[in-house]
């Protein structure tokens, strides 16, 4: 039923709450590995989820996101997205 609603455009799995958190970020905050896995399988945008999972110490989610990145990676493209790289630079400035 969820897949049908997604296909028909009834749900936007990449929407965010007023604080800018998406479903994946909320699942990571709650350390809900099953939900993280479901969202990844359903095709939610991962964006900075890897960085967020490392930041909150949710190692299992970080491992899952790394595996996902390895599966979708295209030869010749960088592994790190420009937005991820800019977030990483911001973190390094505060250390």
N, C-alpha and C positions, 0 to 999 in steps of 0.2 A: 504494500500500500504506500509506503514511504517512497519507493522508487517511482511508482506511478505518479504520485503528487509532484515529485521532482521533475520528471519528464514533462509533465503538463504545465510546469512553471508556476505551480501553486505555492511552492516553498523556495526561498532563497537561502541555501545553506551557508552562504558567505555573508549574510547580513550581520550587523554588529549592534550591540546594545548602546545606550547613551554614553557609556564609558569607553566605547571603541573596541570592546572585547567580542570576538567571534565565538562560535560554538567550540571550536578547537581550543582556544585559549581558556575558556571556562572549564572544559573537560580536563585540561592540563592542571589548572588551579585546583580542581577537585581530585586530582590524581586518579581519574577514572580511565584506566587503560583500555577497557572494552569500548568505551565511547570514542576515545581517540582513534582506535583501530577502525571502528565503524565509519567515522567521519572521513578518514583517509580513504577507505575502500569506496565510499560513496562519492569521492571526488572533491571534497572541500579543499579550498586553497590553503596551502600550508604556510605560506608567507614566512613570518618570523617565529613560527611555532617551535622550531628546533632551538633557537636561542632562548625562547621563553621556558621551554622544558628544562634546559640546562640551568637557567637562572633560578628556577624554583626547586631544582634538585630532583626532578622526576626522571630518573635515569632510564627507566623502561620505555617511557614515551620518546626520549631522545634516541634510543636505540631503534625504535620502530620508525621514527621519522628519518633516520639515517638510512635504514633499509629501503624505505619508500623512495628516498632521493636516488639511491643507487638503481632502483628499478626504472625510474622515469628519466634518468640522466641520458642526454643525447651526446654522442661522441663529438668531441671538439668544442663543446660548450663548457663554460666554467661551472663548477659545482655550486658555487656561492652566488646567489642573486645579488644584484647591486643594492637592493634595499637591505638585505641581510648584512652585506659588507659595511654599509653606512651605519647600521645599528651597532655592529661590532666595533667600529672606529669610535663611536660615541662612548661605549663602555670602556674602551682602553683609555680614553681621556680622563675618566673619573677614577682610575686606579692609582 
